[in-house]
Amino acid sequence: MANETANDISAAVNNLVELVGKLGQQQVELVTNGIQSVTAAVEPLGKAAQEFTGNVFNTLSQTVQNVSTAIAPKK
């Protein structure tokens, strides 16, 4: 009887350790997937913001050029 009880306790502990290991692995996978999702979402936003900033500066440059041309004395 004592041997059966020890085997039952050993099996229960093994199952518990296995369960904790699986839960830990799932938590790591969740965090990893979350980071990958955020990265995938931020990357296009960063590219769009960079293009937008470039377009704004180009527009400002052209505006300054046009104003300078309009103000310059004509010969």
mmCIF file as gemmi writes it, N, C-alpha and C atoms, coordinates in Angstrom:
data_model
loop_
_atom_site.group_PDB
_atom_site.id
_atom_site.type_symbol
_atom_site.label_atom_id
_atom_site.label_alt_id
_atom_site.label_comp_id
_atom_site.label_asym_id
_atom_site.label_entity_id
_atom_site.label_seq_id
_atom_site.pdbx_PDB_ins_code
_atom_site.Cartn_x
_atom_site.Cartn_y
_atom_site.Cartn_z
_atom_site.occupancy
_atom_site.B_iso_or_equiv
_atom_site.pdbx_formal_charge
_atom_site.auth_seq_id
_atom_site.auth_asym_id
_atom_site.pdbx_PDB_model_num
ATOM 1 N N . MET Axp A 1 ? 0.808 -1.194 0 1 0 ? 1 A 1
ATOM 2 C CA . MET Axp A 1 ? 0 0 0 1 0 ? 1 A 1
ATOM 3 C C . MET Axp A 1 ? 0.853 1.26 0 1 0 ? 1 A 1
ATOM 4 N N . ALA Axp A 2 ? 1.887 1.234 0.85 1 0 ? 2 A 1
ATOM 5 C CA . ALA Axp A 2 ? 2.736 2.419 0.95 1 0 ? 2 A 1
ATOM 6 C C . ALA Axp A 2 ? 3.419 2.704 -0.383 1 0 ? 2 A 1
ATOM 7 N N . ASN Axp A 3 ? 3.778 1.64 -1.095 1 0 ? 3 A 1
ATOM 8 C CA . ASN Axp A 3 ? 4.435 1.8 -2.387 1 0 ? 3 A 1
ATOM 9 C C . ASN Axp A 3 ? 3.48 2.422 -3.406 1 0 ? 3 A 1
ATOM 10 N N . GLU Axp A 4 ? 2.214 2.013 -3.388 1 0 ? 4 A 1
ATOM 11 C CA . GLU Axp A 4 ? 1.21 2.563 -4.304 1 0 ? 4 A 1
ATOM 12 C C . GLU Axp A 4 ? 0.985 4.044 -4.008 1 0 ? 4 A 1
ATOM 13 N N . THR Axp A 5 ? 0.942 4.397 -2.738 1 0 ? 5 A 1
ATOM 14 C CA . THR Axp A 5 ? 0.752 5.798 -2.355 1 0 ? 5 A 1
ATOM 15 C C . THR Axp A 5 ? 1.922 6.65 -2.823 1 0 ? 5 A 1
ATOM 16 N N . ALA Axp A 6 ? 3.129 6.134 -2.671 1 0 ? 6 A 1
ATOM 17 C CA . ALA Axp A 6 ? 4.317 6.856 -3.118 1 0 ? 6 A 1
ATOM 18 C C . ALA Axp A 6 ? 4.29 7.026 -4.631 1 0 ? 6 A 1
ATOM 19 N N . ASN Axp A 7 ? 3.863 5.996 -5.355 1 0 ? 7 A 1
ATOM 20 C CA . ASN Axp A 7 ? 3.767 6.083 -6.811 1 0 ? 7 A 1
ATOM 21 C C . ASN Axp A 7 ? 2.708 7.104 -7.222 1 0 ? 7 A 1
ATOM 22 N N . ASP Axp A 8 ? 1.576 7.122 -6.495 1 0 ? 8 A 1
ATOM 23 C CA . ASP Axp A 8 ? 0.521 8.09 -6.801 1 0 ? 8 A 1
ATOM 24 C C . ASP Axp A 8 ? 1.003 9.523 -6.576 1 0 ? 8 A 1
ATOM 25 N N . ILE Axp A 9 ? 1.712 9.726 -5.464 1 0 ? 9 A 1
ATOM 26 C CA . ILE Axp A 9 ? 2.233 11.064 -5.164 1 0 ? 9 A 1
ATOM 27 C C . ILE Axp A 9 ? 3.276 11.463 -6.197 1 0 ? 9 A 1
ATOM 28 N N . SER Axp A 10 ? 4.127 10.523 -6.565 1 0 ? 10 A 1
ATOM 29 C CA . SER Axp A 10 ? 5.16 10.794 -7.562 1 0 ? 10 A 1
ATOM 30 C C . SER Axp A 10 ? 4.52 11.149 -8.907 1 0 ? 10 A 1
ATOM 31 N N . ALA Axp A 11 ? 3.501 10.419 -9.3 1 0 ? 11 A 1
ATOM 32 C CA . ALA Axp A 11 ? 2.803 10.7 -10.56 1 0 ? 11 A 1
ATOM 33 C C . ALA Axp A 11 ? 2.117 12.061 -10.498 1 0 ? 11 A 1
ATOM 34 N N . ALA Axp A 12 ? 1.504 12.383 -9.355 1 0 ? 12 A 1
ATOM 35 C CA . ALA Axp A 12 ? 0.837 13.676 -9.207 1 0 ? 12 A 1
ATOM 36 C C . ALA Axp A 12 ? 1.849 14.821 -9.297 1 0 ? 12 A 1
ATOM 37 N N . VAL Axp A 13 ? 2.999 14.646 -8.643 1 0 ? 13 A 1
ATOM 38 C CA . VAL Axp A 13 ? 4.036 15.687 -8.698 1 0 ? 13 A 1
ATOM 39 C C . VAL Axp A 13 ? 4.558 15.829 -10.121 1 0 ? 13 A 1
ATOM 40 N N . ASN Axp A 14 ? 4.784 14.729 -10.8 1 0 ? 14 A 1
ATOM 41 C CA . ASN Axp A 14 ? 5.254 14.781 -12.189 1 0 ? 14 A 1
ATOM 42 C C . ASN Axp A 14 ? 4.24 15.49 -13.085 1 0 ? 14 A 1
ATOM 43 N N . ASN Axp A 15 ? 2.962 15.174 -12.893 1 0 ? 15 A 1
ATOM 44 C CA . ASN Axp A 15 ? 1.912 15.821 -13.69 1 0 ? 15 A 1
ATOM 45 C C . ASN Axp A 15 ? 1.857 17.321 -13.397 1 0 ? 15 A 1
ATOM 46 N N . LEU Axp A 16 ? 2.014 17.686 -12.131 1 0 ? 16 A 1
ATOM 47 C CA . LEU Axp A 16 ? 1.993 19.088 -11.742 1 0 ? 16 A 1
ATOM 48 C C . LEU Axp A 16 ? 3.169 19.846 -12.35 1 0 ? 16 A 1
ATOM 49 N N . VAL Axp A 17 ? 4.356 19.246 -12.292 1 0 ? 17 A 1
ATOM 50 C CA . VAL Axp A 17 ? 5.535 19.881 -12.876 1 0 ? 17 A 1
ATOM 51 C C . VAL Axp A 17 ? 5.366 20.03 -14.384 1 0 ? 17 A 1
ATOM 52 N N . GLU Axp A 18 ? 4.83 19.008 -15.023 1 0 ? 18 A 1
ATOM 53 C CA . GLU Axp A 18 ? 4.596 19.077 -16.466 1 0 ? 18 A 1
ATOM 54 C C . GLU Axp A 18 ? 3.599 20.18 -16.801 1 0 ? 18 A 1
ATOM 55 N N . LEU Axp A 19 ? 2.537 20.297 -16.013 1 0 ? 19 A 1
ATOM 56 C CA . LEU Axp A 19 ? 1.528 21.325 -16.234 1 0 ? 19 A 1
ATOM 57 C C . LEU Axp A 19 ? 2.116 22.722 -16.059 1 0 ? 19 A 1
ATOM 58 N N . VAL Axp A 20 ? 2.91 22.91 -15.008 1 0 ? 20 A 1
ATOM 59 C CA . VAL Axp A 20 ? 3.544 24.213 -14.771 1 0 ? 20 A 1
ATOM 60 C C . VAL Axp A 20 ? 4.487 24.552 -15.924 1 0 ? 20 A 1
ATOM 61 N N . GLY Axp A 21 ? 5.205 23.577 -16.414 1 0 ? 21 A 1
ATOM 62 C CA . GLY Axp A 21 ? 6.103 23.795 -17.552 1 0 ? 21 A 1
ATOM 63 C C . GLY Axp A 21 ? 5.34 24.216 -18.79 1 0 ? 21 A 1
ATOM 64 N N . LYS Axp A 22 ? 4.225 23.557 -19.06 1 0 ? 22 A 1
ATOM 65 C CA . LYS Axp A 22 ? 3.42 23.908 -20.231 1 0 ? 22 A 1
ATOM 66 C C . LYS Axp A 22 ? 2.836 25.31 -20.092 1 0 ? 22 A 1
ATOM 67 N N . LEU Axp A 23 ? 2.367 25.637 -18.887 1 0 ? 23 A 1
ATOM 68 C CA . LEU Axp A 23 ? 1.822 26.983 -18.66 1 0 ? 23 A 1
ATOM 69 C C . LEU Axp A 23 ? 2.895 28.046 -18.861 1 0 ? 23 A 1
ATOM 70 N N . GLY Axp A 24 ? 4.083 27.797 -18.366 1 0 ? 24 A 1
ATOM 71 C CA . GLY Axp A 24 ? 5.19 28.729 -18.555 1 0 ? 24 A 1
ATOM 72 C C . GLY Axp A 24 ? 5.533 28.909 -20.019 1 0 ? 24 A 1
ATOM 73 N N . GLN Axp A 25 ? 5.546 27.802 -20.745 1 0 ? 25 A 1
ATOM 74 C CA . GLN Axp A 25 ? 5.853 27.862 -22.178 1 0 ? 25 A 1
ATOM 75 C C . GLN Axp A 25 ? 4.787 28.655 -22.921 1 0 ? 25 A 1
ATOM 76 N N . GLN Axp A 26 ? 3.524 28.462 -22.552 1 0 ? 26 A 1
ATOM 77 C CA . GLN Axp A 26 ? 2.447 29.202 -23.202 1 0 ? 26 A 1
ATOM 78 C C . GLN Axp A 26 ? 2.544 30.694 -22.904 1 0 ? 26 A 1
ATOM 79 N N . GLN Axp A 27 ? 2.942 31.055 -21.684 1 0 ? 27 A 1
ATOM 80 C CA . GLN Axp A 27 ? 3.105 32.465 -21.345 1 0 ? 27 A 1
ATOM 81 C C . GLN Axp A 27 ? 4.212 33.091 -22.198 1 0 ? 27 A 1
ATOM 82 N N . VAL Axp A 28 ? 5.307 32.381 -22.357 1 0 ? 28 A 1
ATOM 83 C CA . VAL Axp A 28 ? 6.409 32.88 -23.185 1 0 ? 28 A 1
ATOM 84 C C . VAL Axp A 28 ? 5.941 33.043 -24.63 1 0 ? 28 A 1
ATOM 85 N N . GLU Axp A 29 ? 5.189 32.076 -25.14 1 0 ? 29 A 1
ATOM 86 C CA . GLU Axp A 29 ? 4.685 32.158 -26.514 1 0 ? 29 A 1
ATOM 87 C C . GLU Axp A 29 ? 3.72 33.325 -26.668 1 0 ? 29 A 1
ATOM 88 N N . LEU Axp A 30 ? 2.876 33.57 -25.664 1 0 ? 30 A 1
ATOM 89 C CA . LEU Axp A 30 ? 1.95 34.704 -25.719 1 0 ? 30 A 1
ATOM 90 C C . LEU Axp A 30 ? 2.698 36.026 -25.778 1 0 ? 30 A 1
ATOM 91 N N . VAL Axp A 31 ? 3.716 36.174 -24.943 1 0 ? 31 A 1
ATOM 92 C CA . VAL Axp A 31 ? 4.507 37.415 -24.937 1 0 ? 31 A 1
ATOM 93 C C . VAL Axp A 31 ? 5.228 37.582 -26.272 1 0 ? 31 A 1
ATOM 94 N N . THR Axp A 32 ? 5.81 36.506 -26.771 1 0 ? 32 A 1
ATOM 95 C CA . THR Axp A 32 ? 6.519 36.564 -28.048 1 0 ? 32 A 1
ATOM 96 C C . THR Axp A 32 ? 5.571 36.954 -29.174 1 0 ? 32 A 1
ATOM 97 N N . ASN Axp A 33 ? 4.4 36.33 -29.222 1 0 ? 33 A 1
ATOM 98 C CA . ASN Axp A 33 ? 3.427 36.659 -30.262 1 0 ? 33 A 1
ATOM 99 C C . ASN Axp A 33 ? 2.943 38.096 -30.125 1 0 ? 33 A 1
ATOM 100 N N . GLY Axp A 34 ? 2.771 38.559 -28.902 1 0 ? 34 A 1
ATOM 101 C CA . GLY Axp A 34 ? 2.364 39.944 -28.681 1 0 ? 34 A 1
ATOM 102 C C . GLY Axp A 34 ? 3.401 40.922 -29.194 1 0 ? 34 A 1
ATOM 103 N N . ILE Axp A 35 ? 4.671 40.646 -28.91 1 0 ? 35 A 1
ATOM 104 C CA . ILE Axp A 35 ? 5.75 41.52 -29.383 1 0 ? 35 A 1
ATOM 105 C C . ILE Axp A 35 ? 5.804 41.522 -30.904 1 0 ? 35 A 1
ATOM 106 N N . GLN Axp A 36 ? 5.659 40.357 -31.507 1 0 ? 36 A 1
ATOM 107 C CA . GLN Axp A 36 ? 5.683 40.272 -32.97 1 0 ? 36 A 1
ATOM 108 C C . GLN Axp A 36 ? 4.512 41.031 -33.578 1 0 ? 36 A 1
ATOM 109 N N . SER Axp A 37 ? 3.34 40.954 -32.95 1 0 ? 37 A 1
ATOM 110 C CA . SER Axp A 37 ? 2.169 41.671 -33.46 1 0 ? 37 A 1
ATOM 111 C C . SER Axp A 37 ? 2.361 43.173 -33.369 1 0 ? 37 A 1
ATOM 112 N N . VAL Axp A 38 ? 2.882 43.631 -32.248 1 0 ? 38 A 1
ATOM 113 C CA . VAL Axp A 38 ? 3.119 45.069 -32.083 1 0 ? 38 A 1
ATOM 114 C C . VAL Axp A 38 ? 4.145 45.546 -33.102 1 0 ? 38 A 1
ATOM 115 N N . THR Axp A 39 ? 5.192 44.779 -33.293 1 0 ? 39 A 1
ATOM 116 C CA . THR Axp A 39 ? 6.221 45.139 -34.27 1 0 ? 39 A 1
ATOM 117 C C . THR Axp A 39 ? 5.636 45.196 -35.673 1 0 ? 39 A 1
ATOM 118 N N . ALA Axp A 40 ? 4.81 44.222 -36.01 1 0 ? 40 A 1
ATOM 119 C CA . ALA Axp A 40 ? 4.192 44.194 -37.339 1 0 ? 40 A 1
ATOM 120 C C . ALA Axp A 40 ? 3.259 45.38 -37.538 1 0 ? 40 A 1
ATOM 121 N N . ALA Axp A 41 ? 2.625 45.862 -36.471 1 0 ? 41 A 1
ATOM 122 C CA . ALA Axp A 41 ? 1.72 47.003 -36.58 1 0 ? 41 A 1
ATOM 123 C C . ALA Axp A 41 ? 2.484 48.321 -36.626 1 0 ? 41 A 1
ATOM 124 N N . VAL Axp A 42 ? 3.581 48.434 -35.884 1 0 ? 42 A 1
ATOM 125 C CA . VAL Axp A 42 ? 4.314 49.693 -35.786 1 0 ? 42 A 1
ATOM 126 C C . VAL Axp A 42 ? 5.147 49.953 -37.04 1 0 ? 42 A 1
ATOM 127 N N . GLU Axp A 43 ? 5.654 48.92 -37.642 1 0 ? 43 A 1
ATOM 128 C CA . GLU Axp A 43 ? 6.537 49.088 -38.795 1 0 ? 43 A 1
ATOM 129 C C . GLU Axp A 43 ? 5.879 49.874 -39.924 1 0 ? 43 A 1
ATOM 130 N N . PRO Axp A 44 ? 4.662 49.525 -40.384 1 0 ? 44 A 1
ATOM 131 C CA . PRO Axp A 44 ? 4.03 50.322 -41.45 1 0 ? 44 A 1
ATOM 132 C C . PRO Axp A 44 ? 3.697 51.741 -40.997 1 0 ? 44 A 1
ATOM 133 N N . LEU Axp A 45 ? 3.339 51.905 -39.717 1 0 ? 45 A 1
ATOM 134 C CA . LEU Axp A 45 ? 3.047 53.245 -39.212 1 0 ? 45 A 1
ATOM 135 C C . LEU Axp A 45 ? 4.295 54.116 -39.24 1 0 ? 45 A 1
ATOM 136 N N . GLY Axp A 46 ? 5.42 53.546 -38.875 1 0 ? 46 A 1
ATOM 137 C CA . GLY Axp A 46 ? 6.675 54.284 -38.921 1 0 ? 46 A 1
ATOM 138 C C . GLY Axp A 46 ? 7.041 54.694 -40.335 1 0 ? 46 A 1
ATOM 139 N N . LYS Axp A 47 ? 6.838 53.792 -41.271 1 0 ? 47 A 1
ATOM 140 C CA . LYS Axp A 47 ? 7.141 54.092 -42.668 1 0 ? 47 A 1
ATOM 141 C C . LYS Axp A 47 ? 6.224 55.203 -43.181 1 0 ? 47 A 1
ATOM 142 N N . ALA Axp A 48 ? 4.944 55.123 -42.835 1 0 ? 48 A 1
ATOM 143 C CA . ALA Axp A 48 ? 3.994 56.145 -43.267 1 0 ? 48 A 1
ATOM 144 C C . ALA Axp A 48 ? 4.339 57.504 -42.66 1 0 ? 48 A 1
ATOM 145 N N . ALA Axp A 49 ? 4.719 57.512 -41.386 1 0 ? 49 A 1
ATOM 146 C CA . ALA Axp A 49 ? 5.093 58.761 -40.733 1 0 ? 49 A 1
ATOM 147 C C . ALA Axp A 49 ? 6.344 59.358 -41.378 1 0 ? 49 A 1
ATOM 148 N N . GLN Axp A 50 ? 7.281 58.515 -41.729 1 0 ? 50 A 1
ATOM 149 C CA . GLN Axp A 50 ? 8.503 58.992 -42.378 1 0 ? 50 A 1
ATOM 150 C C . GLN Axp A 50 ? 8.185 59.606 -43.747 1 0 ? 50 A 1
ATOM 151 N N . GLU Axp A 51 ? 7.338 58.949 -44.528 1 0 ? 51 A 1
ATOM 152 C CA . GLU Axp A 51 ? 6.953 59.47 -45.836 1 0 ? 51 A 1
ATOM 153 C C . GLU Axp A 51 ? 6.19 60.787 -45.687 1 0 ? 51 A 1
ATOM 154 N N . PHE Axp A 52 ? 5.298 60.843 -44.696 1 0 ? 52 A 1
ATOM 155 C CA . PHE Axp A 52 ? 4.522 62.057 -44.453 1 0 ? 52 A 1
ATOM 156 C C . PHE Axp A 52 ? 5.445 63.22 -44.095 1 0 ? 52 A 1
ATOM 157 N N . THR Axp A 53 ? 6.4 62.975 -43.217 1 0 ? 53 A 1
ATOM 158 C CA . THR Axp A 53 ? 7.349 64.014 -42.815 1 0 ? 53 A 1
ATOM 159 C C . THR Axp A 53 ? 8.155 64.498 -44.018 1 0 ? 53 A 1
ATOM 160 N N . GLY Axp A 54 ? 8.594 63.56 -44.846 1 0 ? 54 A 1
ATOM 161 C CA . GLY Axp A 54 ? 9.326 63.94 -46.059 1 0 ? 54 A 1
ATOM 162 C C . GLY Axp A 54 ? 8.49 64.787 -46.984 1 0 ? 54 A 1
ATOM 163 N N . ASN Axp A 55 ? 7.228 64.437 -47.146 1 0 ? 55 A 1
ATOM 164 C CA . ASN Axp A 55 ? 6.33 65.207 -48.007 1 0 ? 55 A 1
ATOM 165 C C . ASN Axp A 55 ? 6.099 66.609 -47.456 1 0 ? 55 A 1
ATOM 166 N N . VAL Axp A 56 ? 5.955 66.728 -46.136 1 0 ? 56 A 1
ATOM 167 C CA . VAL Axp A 56 ? 5.753 68.04 -45.523 1 0 ? 56 A 1
ATOM 168 C C . VAL Axp A 56 ? 6.971 68.927 -45.769 1 0 ? 56 A 1
ATOM 169 N N . PHE Axp A 57 ? 8.168 68.379 -45.567 1 0 ? 57 A 1
ATOM 170 C CA . PHE Axp A 57 ? 9.377 69.174 -45.781 1 0 ? 57 A 1
ATOM 171 C C . PHE Axp A 57 ? 9.543 69.555 -47.246 1 0 ? 57 A 1
ATOM 172 N N . ASN Axp A 58 ? 9.211 68.652 -48.149 1 0 ? 58 A 1
ATOM 173 C CA . ASN Axp A 58 ? 9.278 68.982 -49.574 1 0 ? 58 A 1
ATOM 174 C C . ASN Axp A 58 ? 8.31 70.106 -49.912 1 0 ? 58 A 1
ATOM 175 N N . THR Axp A 59 ? 7.118 70.044 -49.375 1 0 ? 59 A 1
ATOM 176 C CA . THR Axp A 59 ? 6.119 71.087 -49.623 1 0 ? 59 A 1
ATOM 177 C C . THR Axp A 59 ? 6.582 72.425 -49.068 1 0 ? 59 A 1
ATOM 178 N N . LEU Axp A 60 ? 7.125 72.413 -47.851 1 0 ? 60 A 1
ATOM 179 C CA . LEU Axp A 60 ? 7.636 73.655 -47.267 1 0 ? 60 A 1
ATOM 180 C C . LEU Axp A 60 ? 8.781 74.223 -48.09 1 0 ? 60 A 1
ATOM 181 N N . SER Axp A 61 ? 9.656 73.367 -48.562 1 0 ? 61 A 1
ATOM 182 C CA . SER Axp A 61 ? 10.787 73.806 -49.377 1 0 ? 61 A 1
ATOM 183 C C . SER Axp A 61 ? 10.298 74.447 -50.67 1 0 ? 61 A 1
ATOM 184 N N . GLN Axp A 62 ? 9.321 73.82 -51.314 1 0 ? 62 A 1
ATOM 185 C CA . GLN Axp A 62 ? 8.779 74.374 -52.552 1 0 ? 62 A 1
ATOM 186 C C . GLN Axp A 62 ? 8.075 75.701 -52.296 1 0 ? 62 A 1
ATOM 187 N N . THR Axp A 63 ? 7.397 75.8 -51.164 1 0 ? 63 A 1
ATOM 188 C CA . THR Axp A 63 ? 6.712 77.043 -50.819 1 0 ? 63 A 1
ATOM 189 C C . THR Axp A 63 ? 7.714 78.171 -50.617 1 0 ? 63 A 1
ATOM 190 N N . VAL Axp A 64 ? 8.782 77.891 -49.877 1 0 ? 64 A 1
ATOM 191 C CA . VAL Axp A 64 ? 9.815 78.902 -49.661 1 0 ? 64 A 1
ATOM 192 C C . VAL Axp A 64 ? 10.452 79.306 -50.986 1 0 ? 64 A 1
ATOM 193 N N . GLN Axp A 65 ? 10.682 78.344 -51.85 1 0 ? 65 A 1
ATOM 194 C CA . GLN Axp A 65 ? 11.267 78.629 -53.155 1 0 ? 65 A 1
ATOM 195 C C . GLN Axp A 65 ? 10.337 79.527 -53.97 1 0 ? 65 A 1
ATOM 196 N N . ASN Axp A 66 ? 9.042 79.223 -53.97 1 0 ? 66 A 1
ATOM 197 C CA . ASN Axp A 66 ? 8.074 80.025 -54.721 1 0 ? 66 A 1
ATOM 198 C C . ASN Axp A 66 ? 7.969 81.439 -54.156 1 0 ? 66 A 1
ATOM 199 N N . VAL Axp A 67 ? 7.98 81.562 -52.83 1 0 ? 67 A 1
ATOM 200 C CA . VAL Axp A 67 ? 7.913 82.884 -52.211 1 0 ? 67 A 1
ATOM 201 C C . VAL Axp A 67 ? 9.175 83.668 -52.556 1 0 ? 67 A 1
ATOM 202 N N . SER Axp A 68 ? 10.328 83.026 -52.501 1 0 ? 68 A 1
ATOM 203 C CA . SER Axp A 68 ? 11.587 83.707 -52.844 1 0 ? 68 A 1
ATOM 204 C C . SER Axp A 68 ? 11.567 84.183 -54.284 1 0 ? 68 A 1
ATOM 205 N N . THR Axp A 69 ? 11.049 83.369 -55.173 1 0 ? 69 A 1
ATOM 206 C CA . THR Axp A 69 ? 10.976 83.733 -56.582 1 0 ? 69 A 1
ATOM 207 C C . THR Axp A 69 ? 10.019 84.917 -56.774 1 0 ? 69 A 1
ATOM 208 N N . ALA Axp A 70 ? 8.927 84.922 -56.048 1 0 ? 70 A 1
ATOM 209 C CA . ALA Axp A 70 ? 7.956 86.005 -56.175 1 0 ? 70 A 1
ATOM 210 C C . ALA Axp A 70 ? 8.488 87.317 -55.626 1 0 ? 70 A 1
ATOM 211 N N . ILE Axp A 71 ? 9.307 87.223 -54.575 1 0 ? 71 A 1
ATOM 212 C CA . ILE Axp A 71 ? 9.827 88.435 -53.933 1 0 ? 71 A 1
ATOM 213 C C . ILE Axp A 71 ? 11.046 88.994 -54.678 1 0 ? 71 A 1
ATOM 214 N N . ALA Axp A 72 ? 11.796 88.136 -55.33 1 0 ? 72 A 1
ATOM 215 C CA . ALA Axp A 72 ? 13.035 88.554 -56.003 1 0 ? 72 A 1
ATOM 216 C C . ALA Axp A 72 ? 12.739 89.638 -57.021 1 0 ? 72 A 1
ATOM 217 N N . PRO Axp A 73 ? 13.608 90.652 -57.083 1 0 ? 73 A 1
ATOM 218 C CA . PRO Axp A 73 ? 13.376 91.737 -58.053 1 0 ? 73 A 1
ATOM 219 C C . PRO Axp A 73 ? 13.513 91.222 -59.48 1 0 ? 73 A 1
ATOM 220 N N . LYS Axp A 74 ? 12.645 91.708 -60.323 1 0 ? 74 A 1
ATOM 221 C CA . LYS Axp A 74 ? 12.652 91.314 -61.733 1 0 ? 74 A 1
ATOM 222 C C . LYS Axp A 74 ? 13.582 92.257 -62.487 1 0 ? 74 A 1
ATOM 223 N N . LYS Axp A 75 ? 14.325 91.754 -63.454 1 0 ? 75 A 1
ATOM 224 C CA . LYS Axp A 75 ? 15.232 92.58 -64.244 1 0 ? 75 A 1
ATOM 225 C C . LYS Axp A 75 ? 14.627 92.932 -65.568 1 0 ? 75 A 1
